[in-house]
Amino acid sequence: MPRVRKNRNQQAKTEPFWKLGLYKRLSKEDELKHKQEQDESRSVENQDKILRDFVEQYFEPGTYVIVDVFTDDGLTGTDTSRPDFNRLKGCIERKEVNCVVVKSLARAFRNLADQQKFLEEFLPVHGARFINIGTPFIDTYDNPHSVSGFEVPIRGMFNEQFAASTSEEVRKTFKMKRERGEFIGAFAPYGYLKDPKDKNSLIVDEDAAQIVRNIFRWFVHEGCSKNGIALRLNQMGEPNPAAYKQKKGLNYRNPNSGKNDGLWSASTITGILQNAMYIGVMVQGKYRVISYKVHTQVTVPEEEWFVVPNTHAAIIDRDTFDKAQTLHQRDTRTAPGQKEVYLFSGFIRCADCDKAMRRKTARNIAYYYCRTFTDKKTCTKHSIREDTLYRVVLTAIQKQIELAGMLTQEIEQINNAPVLNRENKRLIYSLQQAEKQLAGHKDASDSLYMDWKSGDITKEEYGRLKGKIAEQIQQLEQNIAYLKEEMQVMADGIGADDPYLTSFLKYRNIQSLNRGILVELIDTIWVYEDGSVMIDFSFADQHQRIADYIENTHNNLVLIENKDAI
């Protein structure tokens, strides 16, 4: 039977049996703001003690039971999707809890609208009691009107404003840390650990780092597809990044944690291959919440990311990382059931329609053909056998290596010769012409305004012509900067250790092809209708730069020899 006790007015009252739900919360903002204050009452452990002490003193024995303690640790009160707060609401709806006890309104809410809806709508509809033991004291059973006074919404407004100002302070602190290259994430990226001596620094986690190195090697040098890499890791029994963190004892969670089966996927492999953190670059701020009230994450434009190089030890060298990014831009799909990408996948294109060519096997002979001719009849027939293409590409690379060897010898002879005038007449003439065109475009841009004001052109024509000239000026400025850079290279000279030369010469004795070689040395392989092949090699600009340098130097040598002869 229900107990009978005297209330404050000494009136007899039948009191129901109370099924209590104690709610406590600690936010990251609280941790950051009050870390120096050592405010014990703000920790979830001490909130628990305060709530239990209150219940023991406030309720008579036998009139209540604590059904559960609901805790949201590290979450802001403005977040409407707090897991345990929503679990508490579910218990109230199912009548498993009929009384909620909190330390203060701020622990339960940081949003006035949510506070008033919960107190004035949700709880009355479900017949539940609410007790706030802080200021103002609220007990909706003993004093049903305690939530209707001015103090409660005023306190809610204060809490909301406090959340806004605290959020702003935290954002400023995080922005400052990001700009300095300090890591502010809750969990280090896969392959790294937070430094025990400095939680804003990263150190290499060698076990996971080796998996990262394997992923890059398999993708770049061994031609494995992303699906093939994922399958390989799953067969090896390696846990995926989320499962690995949990295996290490970290309380890692994300919105999809409940669906994580511990297996690798192609999307996870892609995320690792594109993550510049692995070359020692701190990249943060890719996502942000809309506001302190709306916690939906939105993507941030890349130009607004916080990118700070050389903040931690690299796991992958820059050259390998850049090759991986190049491969991402190619069509590297594999046939069903295949783990490795075909050797020429993503490299071979039709010379007439510019479309990637498809691979097909017939009678045990593999060949590539133009898909637009076969599918849409919009191109002419282009095809080449894979074994023929292999021989052509291998021979072309071998010839290019020979050329690089000869250029290296020329460079060494030039660098051992007396100091020469290294001005390049072609570059000087190109620069003069570009600067002349730039001056003309700027004059035309300035005169457009007067043409509009005088009525010679309309406002719409003015806007269109202004935009077109601005684009041309921008392009000319880029060309001028490039020409000046080229002239500086000519003035400084070129060494035999030029990246173009060393990239080819390290394959001096090449007898076979693999994906790694193609990725490093070749940009595109073009196939013509007659079966002929043209190869666009990487480092084309560097090759032309070296050729110009050698030609210009030889011309100067001839001039010097002629002067000496006179």
NULUM-380251 format. One line per 4 residues: number of its first residue (from 1); for each residue y, z, x of C-alpha. Coordinates in nm, 2 decimals. Each point is the difference from the previous one (the first is absolute). Last residue first. Example, Ala and Ser with C-alpha at 12.3 -4.5 7.8 and 13.67 -1.06 7.14 Angstrom:
BEGIN
2> -0.11/0.71/1.37  -0.34/0.07/-0.14
***
This chain:
BEGIN
566> 3.63/-8.39/8.86  -0.37/0.10/0.03  0.09/0.36/-0.07  0.18/-0.10/-0.32
562> -0.30/-0.20/-0.11  -0.23/0.30/0.06  0.23/0.23/-0.19  0.01/-0.24/-0.30
558> -0.38/-0.04/0.01  -0.04/0.38/0.00  0.23/0.03/-0.30  -0.20/-0.25/-0.19
554> -0.32/0.19/0.09  0.15/0.32/-0.13  0.10/-0.15/-0.33  -0.35/-0.15/-0.05
550> -0.17/0.33/0.09  0.23/0.20/-0.24  -0.04/-0.25/-0.27  -0.38/0.01/0.02
546> 0.01/0.39/0.01  0.22/0.01/-0.31  -0.22/-0.26/-0.18  -0.31/0.21/0.07
542> 0.17/0.32/-0.12  0.10/-0.18/-0.32  -0.35/-0.12/-0.07  -0.15/0.35/0.08
538> -0.28/-0.05/-0.25  -0.17/-0.34/0.00  0.04/-0.26/-0.27  -0.31/-0.21/0.01
534> -0.02/-0.36/-0.11  -0.34/-0.15/-0.11  -0.12/-0.35/-0.07  -0.24/-0.05/-0.29
530> 0.17/-0.32/-0.13  0.15/0.19/-0.29  0.16/0.26/0.23  -0.11/0.35/0.08
526> 0.26/0.26/0.11  -0.10/0.32/0.19  0.26/0.27/-0.03  0.14/0.29/0.21
522> -0.24/0.01/0.30  -0.01/0.22/0.31  -0.04/0.37/-0.10  -0.18/-0.04/-0.34
518> -0.22/-0.28/0.13  -0.11/0.21/0.30  -0.07/0.30/-0.22  -0.20/-0.20/-0.25
514> -0.25/-0.13/0.26  -0.04/-0.31/0.21  -0.22/-0.10/0.28  0.01/-0.11/0.37
510> 0.33/0.17/0.11  0.04/0.02/0.38  0.38/0.04/0.00  0.01/0.22/-0.31
506> 0.24/0.24/0.17  0.21/-0.30/0.09  0.10/-0.07/-0.36  0.16/0.33/-0.09
502> 0.13/0.04/0.36  0.20/-0.32/-0.02  0.16/0.06/-0.34  0.07/0.37/0.08
498> 0.19/-0.10/0.32  -0.16/0.17/0.30  0.08/-0.31/0.22  0.36/0.09/-0.03
494> 0.29/-0.18/-0.16  0.36/-0.01/0.11  0.30/0.21/-0.08  0.24/-0.28/-0.06
490> -0.25/-0.20/-0.20  -0.09/0.30/-0.21  0.37/0.06/-0.06  0.04/-0.36/-0.11
486> -0.29/0.05/-0.25  0.17/0.32/-0.14  0.32/-0.19/-0.04  -0.18/-0.28/-0.18
482> -0.16/0.25/-0.24  0.33/0.18/-0.08  0.16/-0.34/-0.06  -0.28/-0.10/-0.24
478> 0.03/0.33/-0.19  0.38/-0.05/-0.03  -0.07/-0.35/-0.13  -0.24/0.12/-0.26
474> 0.25/0.26/-0.13  0.28/-0.26/-0.01  -0.22/-0.24/-0.20  -0.09/0.28/-0.25
470> 0.37/0.09/-0.04  0.09/-0.37/-0.05  -0.25/-0.02/-0.29  0.13/0.33/-0.16
466> 0.36/-0.12/0.02  -0.09/-0.34/-0.14  -0.16/0.16/-0.31  0.27/0.26/-0.05
462> 0.28/-0.26/0.03  -0.18/-0.24/-0.22  -0.03/0.26/-0.27  0.37/0.10/0.04
458> 0.10/-0.37/-0.04  0.12/-0.22/0.28  0.34/-0.17/0.08  0.17/0.26/-0.22
454> 0.24/0.12/0.26  -0.17/0.35/-0.01  -0.34/-0.16/0.05  0.11/-0.22/0.29
450> 0.18/0.29/0.16  -0.32/0.21/-0.01  -0.21/-0.29/0.14  0.22/-0.02/0.31
446> -0.14/0.31/0.16  -0.36/-0.12/-0.04  0.09/-0.34/0.14  0.16/0.16/0.31
442> -0.32/0.22/0.04  -0.22/-0.31/-0.03  0.20/-0.18/0.27  -0.01/0.29/0.24
438> -0.38/0.02/-0.04  -0.04/-0.37/0.06  0.19/0.03/0.33  -0.21/0.30/0.10
434> -0.32/-0.19/-0.08  0.12/-0.31/0.20  0.10/0.22/0.30  -0.34/0.18/-0.01
430> -0.19/-0.32/-0.01  0.19/-0.14/0.29  -0.06/0.31/0.21  -0.37/0.00/-0.10
426> -0.05/-0.36/0.11  0.20/0.05/0.32  -0.22/0.30/0.11  0.17/0.22/0.25
422> -0.24/0.13/0.27  0.21/-0.07/0.31  -0.25/0.07/0.27  -0.08/0.30/0.22
418> -0.23/-0.13/0.28  -0.37/-0.07/-0.09  -0.27/0.27/-0.04  0.07/0.03/-0.37
414> -0.03/-0.38/-0.04  -0.34/-0.01/0.18  -0.13/0.29/-0.22  0.12/-0.17/-0.31
410> -0.17/-0.33/0.09  -0.33/0.18/0.07  0.02/0.18/-0.34  0.07/-0.33/-0.17
406> -0.31/-0.15/0.15  -0.21/0.30/-0.12  0.15/-0.02/-0.35  -0.09/-0.37/-0.01
402> -0.36/0.08/0.09  -0.01/0.26/-0.27  0.14/-0.25/-0.25  -0.28/-0.24/0.10
398> -0.26/0.27/-0.06  0.16/0.08/-0.33  -0.02/-0.37/-0.10  -0.36/-0.02/0.11
394> -0.10/0.30/-0.21  0.19/-0.13/-0.30  -0.17/-0.35/0.02  -0.35/0.14/0.05
390> 0.03/0.24/-0.29  0.15/-0.26/-0.23  -0.30/-0.22/0.07  -0.24/0.28/-0.08
386> 0.19/0.08/-0.32  -0.01/-0.36/-0.12  0.33/-0.15/-0.11  0.14/-0.10/-0.34
382> 0.31/-0.15/-0.15  -0.01/-0.22/-0.30  0.34/-0.08/-0.15  0.21/0.24/-0.20
378> 0.08/0.06/-0.36  -0.36/-0.05/-0.13  0.02/0.35/-0.15  -0.32/0.17/0.10
374> -0.15/-0.21/0.28  0.33/-0.14/0.14  0.18/0.33/-0.04  -0.29/0.18/0.17
370> 0.02/-0.19/0.33  -0.33/0.02/0.18  -0.17/0.21/0.27  -0.35/-0.05/0.12
366> -0.33/0.19/0.05  -0.32/-0.19/0.04  -0.32/0.16/-0.12  -0.06/-0.28/-0.25
362> 0.34/0.08/-0.16  0.22/0.29/0.09  0.36/0.04/-0.11  0.32/0.14/0.15
358> 0.33/-0.05/-0.18  0.32/-0.13/0.15  0.33/0.19/-0.04  0.27/-0.21/-0.16
354> 0.27/-0.18/0.20  -0.03/-0.31/-0.22  -0.01/-0.26/0.29  -0.12/0.19/0.31
350> -0.27/0.19/-0.20  -0.03/0.35/0.13  -0.23/0.19/0.24  0.09/0.35/0.13
346> -0.08/0.24/-0.29  -0.37/-0.01/0.05  -0.08/-0.18/0.33  -0.27/0.24/0.12
342> -0.14/0.09/-0.35  0.08/0.36/-0.10  -0.28/0.24/0.05  -0.18/0.22/-0.25
338> -0.13/-0.27/-0.23  -0.16/0.09/-0.33  0.22/-0.23/-0.20  0.19/-0.25/0.23
334> 0.29/0.14/0.19  0.37/0.00/-0.06  0.23/-0.02/0.30  0.29/-0.20/-0.14
330> 0.26/0.09/0.26  0.30/0.24/-0.02  -0.22/0.30/0.07  -0.13/-0.17/0.32
326> 0.36/0.01/0.14  0.02/0.37/-0.07  -0.33/0.07/0.18  0.13/-0.19/0.30
322> 0.31/0.21/0.00  -0.21/0.32/0.01  -0.21/-0.13/0.29  0.31/-0.07/0.20
318> 0.16/0.33/-0.08  -0.28/0.21/0.13  -0.19/0.21/-0.25  -0.03/0.38/0.00
314> 0.36/0.07/0.10  0.11/0.34/0.10  0.30/0.14/-0.20  0.37/-0.06/-0.06
310> 0.03/-0.33/0.19  0.18/-0.20/-0.28  0.20/0.15/-0.29  -0.02/-0.19/-0.34
306> 0.15/0.17/-0.31  -0.04/-0.25/-0.28  0.30/-0.15/-0.17  -0.05/-0.35/0.13
302> -0.35/0.01/-0.13  0.12/0.04/-0.36  -0.12/0.33/-0.15  -0.29/0.02/-0.24
298> 0.02/0.22/-0.31  -0.16/0.34/-0.06  0.03/0.16/-0.34  0.13/0.35/0.03
294> 0.28/-0.02/-0.25  0.19/0.33/0.00  0.08/0.02/0.37  0.07/-0.37/-0.01
290> -0.17/-0.34/0.03  -0.26/0.12/0.25  -0.01/-0.18/0.33  -0.24/-0.23/0.18
286> 0.00/-0.18/0.34  0.20/0.29/0.15  -0.18/0.03/0.32  -0.11/-0.22/0.30
282> -0.03/0.18/0.33  -0.09/-0.27/0.26  -0.27/0.09/0.26  -0.21/-0.32/-0.04
278> -0.23/0.16/-0.26  0.30/0.10/-0.22  0.06/-0.37/-0.05  -0.24/0.00/-0.29
274> -0.11/-0.35/-0.09  -0.36/0.02/0.12  -0.04/0.34/-0.15  0.12/-0.10/-0.35
270> -0.22/-0.31/0.01  -0.31/0.21/0.08  0.07/0.22/-0.30  0.05/-0.31/-0.22
266> -0.33/-0.14/0.12  -0.18/0.32/-0.11  -0.16/0.29/0.18  -0.22/0.25/-0.18
262> 0.06/0.37/-0.06  -0.04/-0.03/-0.37  0.36/0.06/-0.08  0.06/0.00/-0.38
258> 0.12/0.36/-0.02  0.23/-0.05/0.29  0.18/-0.29/-0.17  0.34/0.18/-0.05
254> -0.02/0.14/0.35  -0.17/0.31/0.15  -0.06/0.15/0.34  -0.08/0.36/0.03
250> -0.11/-0.05/0.37  -0.34/0.13/0.10  -0.08/-0.28/0.24  -0.24/-0.14/-0.25
246> 0.29/-0.02/-0.24  0.20/-0.20/0.25  -0.30/-0.23/0.06  -0.05/-0.05/-0.38
242> 0.36/-0.13/-0.03  -0.03/-0.22/0.31  -0.34/-0.15/-0.09  -0.31/0.18/0.11
238> -0.21/-0.18/0.27  -0.36/-0.05/-0.10  -0.06/-0.29/0.23  -0.09/-0.22/-0.30
234> 0.33/0.10/-0.16  0.18/-0.10/0.32  -0.17/-0.34/0.01  0.07/-0.06/-0.37
230> 0.37/0.07/0.05  0.02/-0.22/0.31  -0.17/-0.28/-0.19  0.24/0.03/-0.29
226> 0.29/-0.02/0.24  -0.16/-0.31/0.16  -0.14/0.02/0.35  0.12/-0.26/0.25
222> -0.12/0.18/0.31  0.34/0.02/0.18  0.26/0.08/-0.26  -0.20/0.16/-0.29
218> -0.28/0.17/0.20  0.24/0.12/0.27  0.26/0.13/-0.25  -0.27/0.19/-0.20
214> -0.16/0.13/0.32  0.33/0.14/0.12  0.05/0.18/-0.33  -0.35/0.14/0.01
210> 0.07/0.13/0.35  0.32/0.16/-0.12  -0.21/0.20/-0.26  -0.19/0.18/0.26
206> 0.29/0.02/0.24  0.24/0.17/-0.23  0.32/-0.10/0.19  0.30/0.23/-0.02
202> 0.28/-0.01/-0.25  0.33/0.19/0.00  0.18/0.17/-0.29  -0.25/0.28/-0.01
198> 0.09/0.11/0.35  -0.24/0.22/0.21  -0.30/-0.08/-0.22  0.08/-0.37/0.04
194> -0.07/-0.17/-0.33  -0.31/-0.21/0.03  -0.04/-0.38/0.04  -0.26/-0.27/-0.06
190> 0.06/0.00/-0.38  0.36/0.07/-0.06  0.11/0.37/0.02  0.01/0.20/-0.31
186> 0.29/0.17/-0.18  0.24/-0.26/0.13  0.31/0.10/0.19  -0.05/-0.18/0.33
182> 0.31/0.03/0.22  0.14/-0.34/0.11  0.36/0.13/0.03  0.11/-0.20/-0.30
178> -0.30/0.14/-0.19  0.10/0.35/0.07  0.36/-0.06/-0.11  -0.12/-0.17/-0.32
174> -0.24/0.29/-0.07  0.28/0.26/0.03  0.23/-0.21/-0.22  -0.27/-0.04/-0.26
170> -0.08/0.38/0.01  0.37/0.08/-0.05  0.02/-0.24/-0.29  -0.32/0.15/-0.16
166> 0.15/0.35/0.04  0.32/-0.12/-0.18  -0.20/-0.16/-0.28  -0.24/0.29/-0.04
162> 0.28/0.25/-0.01  0.17/-0.21/-0.26  -0.32/0.01/-0.21  -0.04/0.38/0.05
158> 0.36/0.05/-0.11  -0.04/-0.22/-0.30  -0.32/0.20/-0.09  0.19/0.33/0.04
154> 0.26/-0.13/-0.23  -0.28/-0.11/-0.24  -0.15/0.35/0.00  0.33/0.20/0.00
150> 0.14/-0.16/-0.31  -0.25/0.14/-0.24  -0.29/-0.18/-0.16  -0.28/0.10/0.25
146> 0.02/0.37/-0.09  -0.01/-0.08/-0.37  -0.37/0.08/-0.04  0.05/0.35/0.15
142> -0.33/0.19/0.02  -0.21/-0.31/0.00  0.25/-0.24/0.18  0.02/0.24/0.29
138> 0.29/-0.10/0.23  0.18/0.20/0.27  0.30/-0.19/0.11  -0.04/0.05/0.29
134> -0.36/0.03/0.12  -0.31/0.11/-0.18  -0.02/-0.32/-0.21  -0.25/0.04/-0.28
130> -0.11/-0.28/-0.23  -0.22/0.03/-0.30  -0.21/-0.28/-0.15  -0.02/-0.12/-0.36
126> -0.07/-0.36/0.09  0.30/-0.15/-0.18  0.21/0.30/0.12  -0.09/-0.06/0.36
122> 0.07/-0.37/0.01  0.32/-0.01/-0.19  0.26/0.27/0.10  -0.14/0.12/0.33
118> -0.15/-0.33/0.13  0.28/-0.22/-0.13  0.26/0.23/0.13  -0.15/0.01/0.35
114> -0.06/-0.37/0.02  0.36/-0.08/-0.09  0.14/0.26/0.24  -0.20/-0.13/0.30
110> -0.09/0.24/0.29  -0.27/0.16/-0.20  -0.30/0.24/0.03  0.10/0.19/0.32
106> 0.37/-0.03/-0.09  -0.06/0.18/-0.33  -0.12/0.30/0.20  -0.31/0.19/0.08
102> -0.21/-0.18/-0.26  -0.24/0.13/-0.28  -0.14/-0.24/-0.26  -0.18/0.14/-0.31
98> -0.24/-0.17/-0.23  -0.25/-0.16/0.25  -0.33/-0.15/-0.11  0.16/-0.12/-0.32
94> -0.09/-0.36/0.08  0.37/-0.10/0.01  0.08/0.30/0.22  -0.28/-0.09/0.25
90> 0.14/-0.35/0.02  0.34/0.13/0.07  -0.14/0.21/0.28  -0.17/-0.31/0.14
86> 0.33/-0.18/-0.01  0.16/0.28/0.20  -0.30/-0.01/0.23  0.04/-0.37/0.08
82> 0.38/-0.02/0.02  0.08/-0.33/-0.17  0.34/0.10/-0.14  0.15/0.04/0.34
78> 0.34/0.17/-0.02  -0.17/0.33/0.10  -0.07/-0.14/0.34  -0.35/0.00/0.15
74> -0.13/0.16/0.32  -0.24/0.24/-0.17  -0.06/-0.04/-0.37  -0.21/0.30/-0.11
70> -0.15/0.09/-0.34  -0.17/0.34/-0.01  -0.27/0.02/-0.27  -0.12/0.18/-0.31
66> 0.17/0.33/0.08  -0.13/0.22/-0.28  0.20/0.20/-0.25  0.02/0.29/-0.24
62> -0.27/0.22/0.15  0.24/0.18/0.23  0.35/0.01/-0.13  0.22/-0.28/0.12
58> 0.33/0.05/0.20  -0.12/0.20/0.30  -0.31/-0.19/0.08  0.17/-0.33/-0.08
54> 0.29/0.07/0.23  -0.22/0.09/0.29  -0.20/-0.33/-0.05  0.32/-0.21/-0.01
50> 0.15/0.16/0.32  -0.33/-0.03/0.19  -0.04/-0.37/-0.09  0.36/-0.07/0.09
46> -0.08/0.17/0.33  -0.28/-0.25/0.07  0.20/-0.30/-0.12  0.27/0.08/0.25
42> 0.35/0.05/-0.14  -0.02/0.38/-0.02  -0.05/0.01/0.37  0.35/-0.12/0.08
38> -0.02/-0.05/0.38  0.36/-0.12/0.00  -0.05/-0.26/0.27  -0.26/-0.19/-0.20
34> 0.21/0.03/-0.31  0.14/-0.36/-0.02  -0.30/-0.19/0.14  -0.26/0.19/-0.19
30> 0.20/0.00/-0.32  0.05/-0.37/0.03  -0.37/-0.05/0.06  -0.05/0.16/-0.34
26> -0.18/0.33/-0.09  -0.14/0.05/-0.34  -0.16/0.27/-0.21  -0.14/0.01/-0.36
22> -0.20/0.29/-0.14  -0.20/-0.11/-0.31  -0.08/0.30/-0.22  -0.23/0.02/-0.30
18> 0.16/0.26/-0.21  -0.19/0.18/-0.28  0.22/0.03/-0.30  0.24/0.29/-0.07
14> 0.03/0.16/-0.34  0.34/0.17/-0.02  0.12/0.34/-0.10  0.37/0.04/0.07
10> 0.12/0.23/0.28  0.30/-0.23/0.06  -0.12/-0.07/0.36  -0.35/-0.08/-0.13
6> -0.26/0.24/-0.11  -0.36/-0.09/0.04  -0.28/-0.12/-0.22  -0.31/-0.16/0.15
2> -0.18/-0.29/-0.14  -0.36/0.06/-0.12
***
